[in-house]
Amino acid sequence: MSDDGTQGKISEANKKETTNIHKQKADGMALVANLIAIMAMPIIIFTLLGKYLDNLLHKRFLFILLGGAFGIGLGMHFVYKRAEVIRDDLYGKK
């Protein structure tokens, strides 16, 4: 038994702290999922567009590579812009 008479019970302050940690973890995982989606969508779209152009123009994989590279660059740009918005939300405008 502890000094305050509680035996193995979780205090209200400890419950709030635990809930806050779980909320922060969930928010972090949602943010990571959001950034992955922002990165993946242009890559998928432009790679599929490249595959279509390769089939249309009878190339082997030229446009798939170009589309994938362009999608990666565009995805990185979108992630950077989203990271700027998140930074501004957390720390204020520059």
Secondary structure, 3 states (H helix, E strand, C coil): CCCCCCCCCCCHHHHHHHHHHHHHHHHHHHHHHHHHHHHHHHHHHHHHHHHHHHHHHCCCCHHHHHHHHHHHHHHHHHHHHHHHHHHHHHHCCC
